[in-house]
Amino acid sequence: MTLSSLIVQDAMEALAQVLSCPVCLELFTPPVLVLSCTHNFCRKLRWELVDRRENQGTLGK
């Protein structure tokens, strides 16, 4: 591998980490929603968390 390909690979890995959901560990799809607590989640997981919050208390506490 060349130095430039290593740099590109490192950049791609860093970008994938930033764009990954902390819950399901997959890339954010569909687009990410930012909650008032500033956590990012996949849209599907966001709605699941809202349902839990309504049933158990507030998210982020």
C-alpha positions in Angstrom: 0.0 0.0 0.0 1.1 3.5 -0.7 1.1 6.3 1.8 -1.8 8.0 0.0 -3.9 4.9 0.0 -3.3 4.5 3.8 -4.4 8.1 4.4 -7.6 7.5 2.3 -8.3 4.3 4.2 -7.8 6.0 7.5 -10.1 8.8 6.5 -12.8 6.5 5.3 -12.7 4.5 8.6 -12.9 7.7 10.6 -15.9 8.9 8.5 -17.6 5.5 8.9 -17.2 5.8 12.7 -18.7 9.3 12.7 -21.6 8.2 10.5 -22.4 5.1 12.5 -25.4 4.7 14.9 -24.2 4.1 18.4 -27.0 1.7 19.0 -27.2 -0.6 16.0 -23.6 0.2 14.8 -24.7 0.5 11.2 -24.2 3.5 9.0 -27.0 6.1 9.5 -29.8 5.2 7.1 -32.2 6.8 6.5 -30.8 10.2 7.5 -29.9 10.9 11.1 -32.2 12.8 13.4 -30.7 14.9 16.2 -32.6 14.7 19.5 -32.8 17.5 22.0 -30.2 15.6 24.1 -27.9 15.9 21.1 -27.5 12.1 20.6 -27.7 10.9 17.0 -29.7 7.8 16.0 -31.0 6.1 13.0 -34.5 7.2 12.2 -36.1 3.8 13.1 -34.2 3.7 16.5 -35.2 7.3 17.2 -38.9 6.4 17.1 -38.3 3.3 19.2 -36.6 5.5 21.8 -39.4 8.1 21.7 -41.9 5.3 22.4 -39.8 4.1 25.4 -39.4 7.6 26.7 -43.1 8.1 26.7 -43.6 4.9 28.5 -40.7 5.1 31.0 -39.6 8.7 31.5 -37.4 11.1 29.6 -34.6 10.2 27.2 -31.1 11.1 28.3 -31.6 10.9 32.0 
